[in-house]
Every structure is written in C-alpha cells, then in structure tokens.
C-alpha cells in the first residue's frame, strides 16, 4: 500500500536543507535496492543549489516508509562553515494525507420527509405538511426548509442546501489536511533520532 511521506528541514539552518537532500538521495538509493517505488510529488528548494526545505514523496511500500519515519539525523561537518563545530543535522519525515475525497451527492441517498411547522402563515402553514426535512444518510447532514408554501419547492431548496453544505464540508476538510501538513514543519524534534545516516 502506498503512503505519502513529508520530509522537512523545519526551521533549521541551511545545513538542514543540505542534510535533507543527502537523506533524500540515501532514501531513494535504499528504495531502489529493495525495488520500492519512490516518487517526488512536490519539492520546495532551499537557499542553496541542490538543497531542499521540504520534499513530499509517494512511496509504494508502507513498511519501507515506516523505516524512514521520525526524526532523521545526518552526521557530517557543515559544508558552509569552517572549523570544528556541529556535525548533527536533523530532519523530520512524517506520513501525511494528501487531498480529500469529495463527498458524492446522490438523491437516492437522501431521505425526504414532509413535516408541519408552526408560526405565522395561517391555517395552511399550521395544518398542511409542506415543510421538508432532508437527511443525507452517508454523512448524517440534516436540513429543514419551510420557506415556501409548496412541498415540491421546499424539497428542491432542501436538496440544493444539502449539496452546498456537503461542498462546504469538503472544502473545510481539504483546508484541515493542508494545515496538518504545515504543522509537520514545526514538529521537528532535535535529538533522539529514529535513524542516523553518515557520509
């Protein structure tokens, strides 16, 4: 089963972007040796040529992806700074969701019930069942419409409202997925790496 893996340098220095590029090459070489397909879906370039701030991958084997999940450490001296100094550069790799399936709207999945409503409008409104309660069974979304004096008009409005609410729900779910993906960039924990790679 394929999985999406987001690798990010977080808010680390430019060496972390360099480390991400090195770890990405190591991951792809490891995948080739195991006949695992790795596809780069999206990349965000770093400040220096050949470096990345983040890379979104589609990996054909979820067990392989799990072996590259967590905080990753690249051990090497900085290519940008001189003298002895820090040699551990941290990157995070986390599975993430990409895209949200759209909720299909089929009128056969909607239960429409005629109901009575009270309030101003006279005897016709109070005694005739012209209002509509429409329920979308797969999602449990319910709308009640009593704006018109005819059942068929209220039914038409109710179906349109259900379509609109399901579309709004899909947009909100898509935004939540994007927000969750951006949070991964800030979740980088330096130290205690799940995997350490060296030159």
Secondary structure, DSSP 4 states (H G I P E B T S, - for coil): --EEEEEE-TT--HHHHHHHHHHHHHHHHHHHHTT--EEEEEEEE-SSTT-EEEEEEEES-HHHHHHT-EEEEEES--SSS-SS---EEEEEEEE-----PPPP--GGGEEEEEE---SSSHHHHHHS--EEEEEETTTTEEEEE-SSSSHHHHHHHHHHHHHHHHHHHHHHHHHHHHHHHHHHHH----SS-SEEEE-
